[in-house]
């Protein structure tokens, strides 16, 4: 509990706010690949991630999926907050990308605390600003950049963040993130392998030369 409290104090810089969040919310430890919100559901709680990662996805009628964004440590879900505060159903679903520890904040608690704590309002506005910028970059990538360019940029980003040349991800997961078909990603990855840039391994990709 003390570690959780210290983590929250670094985010909000307000002990009373942190104390109320902890008193009125529940901590949760969730395994990897666990769905925590279904598309079309009403929002009951809003997540605040301490450790791990949640991915927020959309799926069309044919079953094609696209990654909207990740919720990393110190972040919450902008779509859940927006839908909850407006009494709307969720337009996306959320699933843990790895084992995740989070604070589950009841919607009514969040609604009430936003009226009394300006720092919490600042946090939410910064979150919306961040997600809006990510959305603009995503639209730009889809509209103006080829899939091969976006695939390489995606792999480079993962390599830099993980500080490893081995990236644990499937072709389907990459396709979801890029908003394209798995067959397209597989074809591009095979070409990169022929160019001796990567090795396609089961459930992972190894980068063996500068992309």
N, C-alpha and C positions, 0 to 999 in steps of 0.2 A: 504493500500500500504506500509506503514512503517513497519508493521509486516512482510509482505512478503519480503521486502528488508532486514530486520534484519535476517530473516530465511536464506536467500540466502548468506548473508555475513558470517554466521557461517559455511556454507558449503564450500564456495570458497575463503574466506579470501582476496578478491580482489574487491574493490569498483567499479573500472572501468568495470570489467567483469560483476558484478551484474547490474550496470546501463545499460549496453548494452543489457543484457538479458531481463531486464524489458522493455526497449524501443522497442525492436524488437519482443517481444513475447506477448502472450495474456494469462491472467488468466482465468480459467474456473471453474465453480462449477457444478459438475455432480452428478445426483442422483445415488442411489444404483442400481445395476443390469442393468446398462446401457452399452451396447457394444460400445466401442470407437475405435476399430480396428477389421476389419474382416480378417480372413485368406485369403491370396491370393491378398490382396490389396497392392498397392505401398505406401510407407511411405511419408506422407506430413508434419507431425509434430511429435515431440518427447516429451513425457510427463515428467515433473519433479513434483513429488507429494509433496504437502505441508501438507495435512491433508487427512485422509481416507486411502483407500487401493485399488489397482487394482490387479486383478489376470490375469495371462497370461496362456492360455490354448491351447491345441491341440486337434483335433477331427479327428478320422479315418472315413472311408467310411461307416462304420456301425453305426456311431453316438456315439461311445464310446469316452469319453473325459478323458484327463489327465491334471492335474495341473503341469505346468512347474515351476513357481515361483510367488511370490507376489512382487508387487512394493509398498514399504512402504514409509512413509514420509522421504524426503531427498534422495530418490532414483529415478532412471529413468529406462528405458527399454532397456536392452542390445541387445535384438533381433531386436528391432525397429532401434536402432542406427546402428547395423551391416548391416541390410537389406537396410536402407536408404542410408548409405554412399557408398554402393556397387550397388545402383540402382536395388535392387532385391525386389521381392514381399515378404510380410510377410509370415512366415511359421507357425504363430500362430495367435490367436485372443485374444483380451484383453477386460475385462469387469470389471466395478467397483464392488468391494465386499462390499462397504459401501459408503455413501455419501463422495465425494472426491473433494478436491480443488487442482488444479494443474496449473502449467505453461505449456502452449503449445508452444514449441519452434519450429519455422519453420525449416525444414531440411537444407535449404540453409544458414540460420543464424547459425545453429550449425556447418555446414561444414566450414564456413568462420571463426568463432570464434575459432575453434580448431587450425587454422593456426596461431592465434595471442595470444592465452592465454595458456601457459603451464599448469596452474592450472586446466583448463577445461580438458586438455588431461589426467592429473593425475586422475581426477574424473572418466573419462570414463574407463581408464585402471583398476582402483580399482573396478569399477562396473563389468567389464568383469571377473576379477579375482574372485570376489565374486560369480558370476553366474556359473563360471566354477567349483568352489569348490562345489556348491550346486548340480550341474549336476553329479559330481563324487559320492557324497553321495547318490543321487537318484539312480544311476546305481548300486552302492553297495547294496542298500536296496532291489532293485528288484532282483539282481543276487544272493545275499548271505543270505538274511533274509526272514523268513516266513512272510506271510501277518499278522498273529496274533501279531507277535513281532512288526511289523511296525505300526499296528493299535494302540497298547498300547502306543508306543513311541509318536505317533502323538497326542493322547489324553493328555498325560502327558505334552507335549510341549504347547498345547493350554491352559491347566489348569494353567501352570506356567506363561504364557504370559498374560492371562486375569486376573490372581489372583482370579479366581472364579471356583467353582466346577460345575457350570452350563455352558455348552458349546453350543451355538446356531449353530447347524449344522445338516444337514440331512444325511441319510445313503448314498444317491447318491453323495452328496458333498464329503463325506469321501472317497467313492469309487473312485471318480475322482482324489482326492489328492494322493491316494495310487496306482492308475493305475490298478485297479481290478474291478470286477463286483459288483454291488450293492447287489446281493444275497449273495455273499461271506461276505461282510461287515455286512449285517443284521444277518447272521448266527453267526458270531463271537460276535457281540454285544449281541445277545440273550444269548449266553453262558456266557458272562461277567455278564449279568443281573441275570442269574441263580446262578452264583457264588457270587451274592450280592456285586458286585464291582460297578455297575452302575444301573441307571434307564433309560430306553428308554422312552422319552417323545416326544410329537409331535414337530418336528422341532428342538429338542435339546436333549442333553444327560447330565444327572446329575451323577457326580462321587460321590459315597457314601462311598467308601472304597479305601485304597491305592492300586494302580494298580501295 
